[in-house]
Amino acid sequence: MDKAAVERAALVDEITDDLATIDSLATLEEIRRRRHDSATTDTEEDTSE
């Protein structure tokens, strides 16, 4: 492999790692949102009875 190909491969690896991190953060945010929505719904149900 030439130097440019090695550099491109390293960039692809870095981008792949960054995308995995972003996906993990998006998943975490979705979990937090669902928990918050669930807690809000539970609280609203408790107060409306």
C-alpha positions in Angstrom: 0.0 0.0 0.0 1.2 3.5 -0.7 1.2 6.3 1.9 -2.0 7.9 0.7 -3.9 4.6 0.9 -2.7 4.1 4.5 -3.8 7.7 5.4 -7.2 7.1 3.8 -7.6 3.9 5.7 -6.8 5.6 9.0 -9.3 8.4 8.2 -12.0 5.8 7.4 -11.3 4.1 10.7 -11.5 7.4 12.6 -14.8 8.3 10.9 -16.2 4.9 11.6 -15.3 5.3 15.3 -16.9 8.8 15.3 -20.1 7.5 13.7 -20.3 4.7 16.3 -19.9 7.3 19.1 -22.6 9.5 17.6 -24.9 6.5 17.3 -24.3 5.5 20.9 -25.0 9.1 22.0 -28.2 9.2 20.0 -29.3 5.9 21.5 -28.5 7.2 25.0 -30.5 10.4 24.3 -33.5 8.3 23.1 -33.4 6.2 26.3 -33.2 9.3 28.4 -36.1 10.9 26.5 -38.3 7.8 26.9 -37.5 7.6 30.6 -38.4 11.3 31.0 -41.6 10.9 28.9 -42.5 7.9 31.0 -41.9 9.6 34.3 -43.9 12.7 33.1 -46.8 10.5 32.0 -46.7 8.6 35.3 -46.7 11.8 37.2 -49.6 13.2 35.2 -51.6 10.0 35.6 -51.0 10.1 39.4 -52.2 13.7 39.7 -55.3 13.3 37.5 -56.9 10.6 39.7 
